């Protein structure tokens, strides 16, 4: 009795023929490069139809690559778990890497010792590139990435970021200015801000936008400086603002989590929202719709930021020239009931 012949392994040629595209177009999709949405959809359907399974072991030996990309988050460990934006950015990055058959490796940096450990790891050949999130001003990880010269992308734009490293982010200045102006247009006269993470470009830029929106009405005494974009900082910051200005009637919180904490402090003080005080946040995260009332906020496309950053790294790995001037994604205002 003759044995059945083993089924032939599907190849890039088979995908190209089934999708009606060139081998080069298929290769760009498999390696994370850019193609049109129509071509990508056709290729993904063809991959399923022909039963293509990438030979990662052979490809790794040929290319001497790990097929892994580091996701480096510079956050306290507790915030890494609690911050919905970090989670969404991470999921967006993982989805893009997974489509290109790359593994994501999560690295959390909270201390100088962590930075040294991560630097050793990144230089050891365990990953082919890195996505860096929440880098602070003068953060040593910036120099580590630049000196290693590995394919990398930053989410956000710390001032010291070298021109050779691409980034993706949002217009924090313009977004903060727009939502503060809308809050002021609702009739609020004594508007304060709970400003967080002023050691990062995002925090400092949101404070700048707040100042620009208020112009001559800006009062530095109505800015509460807190360390993190978290609920506890919102409670603390709002209590401080109420102490400084009992007549405060508007608050821009630097994140939705901070805004949620501010709502709690206002309830403790017997202030109604939006009746006595209008409150706006930033992120349009899950915090925004869990609050009562639901938050007016700025929509930050966190998942898209992660996906875009991953694609920047994958394009570099595929040998493409990537523009290094950076990309800013849209951040529309979402107006709800809190202001």
N, C-alpha and C positions, 0 to 999 in steps of 0.2 A: 504494500500500500504506500503510495507516494505521499510525502508530506506536503502540506500547502505551503506555497511560497510566502515568505514574510512580506507583509504589506510595505510598499515603498513609502519612505518618509517624505511628507510634503515639503516642498522647497519654496524659496522666494519666487522662482520662476512660476510655480503653480499659482501662487497668490496673485502675481502680476497678470497672468493669463485670465484668471477668474474675475479679477477686478477691472480688467481692461485698462491697466496703467503700466508704466514702465517699471523695470526692476529698481531703478534709482528712487522712484517715488515710494515704492514699498520699503526700501531700505531706510529712507528718511523717517517713515512712520515707526519702524521697528527700533530706530535709534533715537527717537524723541525729537526729530526735526520737524520743521514746519511744512505742512501741505494744506491745501484747501479743505474746508469742512466736508465737501462732497467726496473728494478723493479719500479722505480719512474714513468716512462712513463706508465707502465701497470696499476699501482694503480690510477694515475690521470685519465686515460681513464675509469677505472671501477667506479670511483666516479661519473663521468658524466652519465655512463650507468645505474647505479642503483638509481640515483637521491639522493645521500647521502647529507644530510644537517646536519652539526654538531649542537648538542644541547649545545650551548655555555653557556646558563644560568645554566643548570644542572652541566656542567663541572666546571664552575667557583665556584659554591657552594661546590662541592666536593673537589676541589683542593685549594679553597680559593685564587684564583688568579684573576687578572684583565684582563688577556689575552691582555695586552698592554706592549709595550717595548718603552722606551724613546730613541730618537735620539738626542743626546746632541752635538750641534755644537758650538765650542768656537771661534766665529768670530764676527767682527763688523756686525751690522744688514744689512748695505748696501752690504757688501761682501757676506753675506749669500744668498742674492738674485741674485747677479751678477756673482758669481763664478760658472762656469759650472761644475767644479769637485765636489764641495759640492752637487750640484743638482744631479749629476750622482750617487754619493755615496748614497745619500738619496733614490733615485729611486731603486737602487739595493737592499738596505736594505728593503725597503717597499715591493718589489716584493717577497722576501724570507719570510718576516713576514706574508704577505697576504696569501701565499700558506699554511702556518701553522695556518691560522685563528687567527692571532694576529694583533692588531691595533698598528700602529706606532704613537707616540706622539712626535712632534718636539719641542725642547727647545733650544733657542739661548742664549748663555752666552757671555756678552760683558763687564761686570763689576763685582766687588766684591759683589755688591748688588744682581746681577743676580745669582752669585754662591750660595749665602745664600738662595735665593728663590728656586733655583733648588734643593739644598740639602734638604730643607724641603719637597719639592714635591716628590723627590725620596724616602724619608724615610716614606712617608705617606701611602704607600700601593696602590698608584694609578697605578703603573707600576710594572711588574715582573722583569724587567732587563733594561740594558742600553747599548747603543752603543755610544761611545765617539769619536768625530772627532776634530782634530786640537788642541789638548791639548798642552800647552806650557811647557817649562822647569819650574819646581817647581810650576806648576799650582795647585791651591788648590782643583780642582775637582778630582785630582788623589787620594788624601787622603780621600775625601768624598766617592768616590766609594769603596775604600778599606775598610774603616771603616763600611760602610753599609753592606758589604759582599753580595751584590746582584749579580746575574748572569750578567756579563758584558764583553764587548770586546772593545778594543781600535783600531781605525784605525790610524796607526803610533805607534811609540814607544818612548815616552818621557823618558829621562834617569831615572827618579824616579819611573817609573812604576813597581809595585811589581810583583814578579815572580808568584804570585797566580792569576794574571789577564791576560788572553790571549790577543793576539793582531794579527792583520794582517797588512801588509805594503808592501813596495817595497824597493829595494836596492838603496837608493838615492845616496850613495857614488859611487857605481859602475856605475850607470846610468849616473851620471854627468861626471864621468871620461871618459866613453866611448864616449859620444857625444862631449866633449871638445877635446879629442884626434882626433876624425874624423874631427872636424873643423880645428885643427892645421895641419892635414895631407893634407888639401885642399890648403895649401900654405900660410895661414895667419901667421903673425909674431908678431903683437902687439894685443894680445887678452885680452879683459877685460870681467868682469862679472858684471851683475846687480844682486846682491845677496839680497834676501828678507827673511823676517821672521826668522832672526837668533836667535830668542828666541824659535824656535821649532826645533825638531830633523830633520825635512825635510829640512829646510833652511840651517841649519848648516852643514848637511851631503852633500848637493849639493855643498856648498862652499869647503868642504874638498875634494870632488871628482875633482872639478875644479883645486885645488892646486896640487893634485897628478898627474893629466894629464900633467900639464905644467912643473912640477919639478923645475929645476933651472931657467926656463924662467918666473916663476910666479913673478908678480910685484904687491905688495899690493896696490900701487897707482892706479891700474887699476881695483879695486873692488869698486863699488858704492853700499853702504848699504842702502836699502830702507825698509820701514816697512811692506808692504803688497804685496801679489801676484796680483796686479791689474794694469790696464792700466795706470793710472796717475803716479804710481810709476815707470813704464817703461819710460815714457816721461821724468820725473825728473832725473832718473838714467842715461839715455843716454846723456842728456844735460851735466850732471856732468862729464861723461867720456870724452866727446868731449872737454870740457874745460881743463881737465887734460892732455889729449893726443890727439891732433888733428890728429896724424898719425894712430890712432887706425884702425885696418882693420878686426877685428873679435870680436863678442860679444856673450857670453853665457848668456841668460836671464833665471832666475830661474823659470819662468812660461811662458806659451804662452801669457797670458794677458800682462805680462811685455814686452815680445818680440814685441807685437803689438804696445805698447806705444813707444818702442825703434825705430821701423820703422817710426813712425810719427815724432819723433825728428830728425831722420836721413834725412827724406824728407825736413823738415824745414831747415836743414843745407846744403842742396844741395848734399847730398851723395847718391849714387845709391847702391841698394842691389840686387844681391850680388856683383856687380861690384867693388865698393869701399870698402864695409864692408859686411862680411858674418855674418848672425845672426841666432842663433839656440835657440829654446825654450825648454820647458819641459811641458808635459801633453798630447799632441796630443788631445787637446780639440777642441771645435767648433771655438775658436779663430784661430787655426792653419790653417784651410781651408778658413776662411773669410779674412785672410790677403792677401795682394798683395805685393810681391810674397808670395805664400803659404809657411808655416814655416817647416823647418827641425826641428825635435823635438824628444822627448822621449815619447813613448806611455805609459801612466799611466792607468791601467785597473780600472778606478774609479767605474764603476758599479759593477764589480766583487769584489772589495774591500768591498763595502757595503753589497753585498749578503753574502760574506764569514763571515763578522763580525756578521750579523744577525744569520747565522747558528751556529756560536759559542755560541751565547746567547741561542738560542733555544735548542741546545744540552745540555747545562747546565740545562735548565729548565726541560728537559726530564730525568734528572738524570744521564746523561753520564759523564764519566771522560774526560775532555778536556785537551790536551797537552798545557802547558803554555809557551813553548819556543818561540812561534810565528811562523807565516807563511809569507814568502815573495813571492809575485807574480811576474811574468816575465814582463820586461819593454823593449821591442825591440825598436831600433832606427827607426824612419820613416824619410827618407831623401827626401826632396822636393826641392824647388827652391831658398830658402833664403840664401843658403850657398854653 
